[in-house]
Structures are given as C-alpha cells and as structure tokens.
Amino acid sequence: MRTTTKRRTPRWSAIGASVLALSLLLAACNGETDEVDPVDTVDEDDPVDEDDAVDEDDVDAAPEELLADFGVDVENQILTIGALDDTSGPASTIGVPFALGKRVAVEQVNAGDLDLLPEGWTIELLERDHGYNPQQSVAEFNALKDDVLYFATTFGTPNTLPLVGLATPEEITLYPASLSSELAVNEYTPPIGAPYKVEAEHAVAHAIEEAGDDLAFGVIYQLDDYGGDGLAGAEDAADFHGIELVGAEGVAPGESDVTAPVQALQNAGATHILLAVLPSTTGPVLGTAAQLGYGPVFYGLTASWIDAFFNPEVLPPPVYANFRWATGLPLWGEDLPGMEAFLEAYEQFGADTYPPDFYILASYIQGLLSFEAFARAVENGDVTRSGYYEALRTIDDFDAFGLFPQPIDVSSFPYVALTDTRILAPGESLEDWTTLSDWATPESWTGIEE
C-alpha cells in the first residue's frame, strides 16, 4: 500500500458564538446530563500560521509507504480512534464536557480548519459511555479495540487502570482523563499534566505558608485510586514538613451525603482540608460546611472542580469563598498564545452544544497531543500501534500552539509531563481567578517510583 502525504502549516478558522441554554448547565451539575451529540461542522477558512507542528519539509521527505495495522485506512487516509467516556455516571459533570473537547478537535481537523494531521487525512471518532464503571469500561474497550489505532480518552483513574493489562500487550496507547501517579508508571497511559500527588503536596505547602503553627490539615478523599493518590500526596508532604494530618475521611465516588466526614473533621479541628473527590462531592462538602457554620479553607485537586460552580443557582459564591484550586492545567480564557484560536474553534464546533468549561479545553489539548504523535508516525512511515507509540515518545517540547503555559514532555519514563502547579482562588466567573501561589514544584516532591 502506498500513500503520498503533504502537510501544510497549521491554520485555524472561526465563526461567531452561539447562545447556550442554562438548563443544560444545571443538568450537568445535577449529574443528570444526557449524552452530548457530536457537533455539526462549518467550513470556512481564515488561516493563521502556527509553529507547533512538524516542519513541512520533514513531512515531504517522509517515506511513501506506510506500515499500518489497526485503525488506519491508508488508501482513504482515515485515522480511527476510540473514546471511553463517562456521560451518564457520577463523573458526568466532567465527562460530558471532556467528551466534547475531543469532538471539537476532531471536527476541526475534518473540516480542514486545523492541519495538524498531514493533508488529506481525516479522523473517525468511535465513542462509548462506561458510566464510570470499571467493568463496563473493560467491556467497551474490548468492543472497540480492534477498530482503533489508539484511545483518545479513557475517562477516570479507576476505569483506566483495568485497561492497562489489556492494552499493553497489544501496544494500544490510552490517553487517560486522569492525572494519576499510578498511570504515569505505565508506558501506554501518557498524562497531560502534573500528577494529583504533586497538586496535593503543593496544597499542603501553601497551607503551611498560610497558617503556620496554627495549621490543622485534614483530607476528604474518594475511595478509589484517584482519591488515594491525593491522600498519598498529602501524607508525603505532611511527613516532609513534620506535621501530622488531623484526619482523613473516605467517601464513595460521587457521594453527596457528606455530613459525617465534614463533622468528623470539624470535631478534629481541621483548619484546612484537601478535597480529592469529584465535583458531585465537592459541592455537597462546601454546602454542608456552610450549613454547619464551619469555615475551613478547602483545597481541591484538578478533578474536584467544575466551572458550573460559578452559576449562583448551582453554588452561591459565599459557599465557595474558602475554596482553593490546585492544578497544573490552563484556564478557560487565560492569556496564552493559543487561547484565541481555541476559543474560535469552540465557537464554531462546540458552543451550540455545551457552555464554556475548563474540561473542554483540557480534553482538546490532549487531542492535539495525540494528533501530533500520529503526524510524526506518518513522517516515520510507520502508523502501526508500535510505530505510533514510538513517535509519541519523541515529543519533548509540545505546548499545543501555546495553550500550555509550560511544554509537555512525554519522552522520559516514568511519565512526568509536568511538575509545576499553582494554587488559585475562584472569583465570580470562569475567567476570574486569583493566583495565590504561582507555578512551582513543591519541595516535598521526590518523583514517581516505578
């Protein structure tokens, strides 16, 4: 089989914004959101050169014959990828916008508005909903795996970990919607940000700086690998700084009845509390504390927050006044070189489907990383699963056209794509955040052990 590939410099195209219904936002926050339908595309060219992709001359020199196995139709230049989403389970308030982020990226490529892939190539995205159920995740993985080159999304730590043993022998790359430290030690689950443990350690360091000797630090964590990662980070940081946690309360994923853990930490005198939970638990924790007249400082990991909390009908501003967010990912509308172009893409391919949300952006960036790896595999003349993985591991300075404040490096192993995070305080909208502690790697961080 033969194919000749040519690649242009990246270009973007934009159209005006669509007005969104508030009811969709509220449904997402109540965990009752329906699965999002793929967005329609509009063809309109307005090229702007970018520097992030592989040089055109390099692609022109790529071998004409492409080795391929699964998910790549070389003759028709179609790349088929999979996505295992949560659009109906306890994490659907994140899962629905995260699924849309991949669709925006795919639709943009297919409309010819982002030439990150070699010219003429299009993408088919096969999606399944596992409902945040590990067993269902395995079933859906097995149903799709022979039809795709890689999985652009495997949503959630507990739903990705069972796939590792299945994917590794077949060299199937999985892009997890997770920042789990445990996934970072598996070759075929590259992350796109700092691990949850790093976020937790930064939270502890900031609390010590803020409270000093008056600090009494507690944790509310989800009873799965995600929550355990946050708890481990808090414990490691506490040991490093010579303090003891006053309590650690576990809850089921998505638990909303949180009176007992909140009261337990109140009785323990916790002044600062780490939340290693999903948003469907974060809201009830903040609300329960307010009802009890209990006002500690709360630190949430990346996966604890949703931008829907800015809607006062979902969470009144006084309720999240003491919330702090530890994250290593960019914010919606942040002043970054690639943000304007992303927002234009969102308006064209996603704005009529779901309101602005941080997780659309995070998923979109992850999609660009996966496309860049495919483009490099084409250059190398090998788009087999093995060839794709080898191309991915050459990426050591990818900033997604400026959307990442710090470039991603997935060339080393165990993966530590980023280690710098920051502590933010929310204002009144998703573009209104105050930086309390700027980008930094906590002193307690010692790396990821295999």
Secondary structure, DSSP 8 states (H G I E B T S, - for coil): ---------------------HHHHHHHHTT-------------------SSS--HHHHHTS-SS-B--SSEETTTTEEEEEEEE-SSSTTHHHHHHHHHHHHHHHHHHHTTS-TTS-TT-EEEEEEEE-TT-HHHHHHHHHHHGGG-S-EEEEESHHHHHHHHHHHGGGT--EEEE---TTGGGSTT---SS--HHHHHHHHHHHHHHHHGGG--EEEEEESSHHHHHHHHHHHHHHHHHT---SEEEEE-TT----HHHHHHHHHTT-SEEEEES-HHHHHHHHHHHHHTT---EEEE-GGG--GGGGSTTTS-GGGGTTEEEEE-S--TT-S-TTHHHHHHHHHHHTTTTS---HHHHHHHHHHHHHHHHHHHHHHHTB-SHHHHHHHHTT--SB-TTTTSSS-B--SSSS--S---EEEEEE-SSTT-EEEEEEEE--TT------
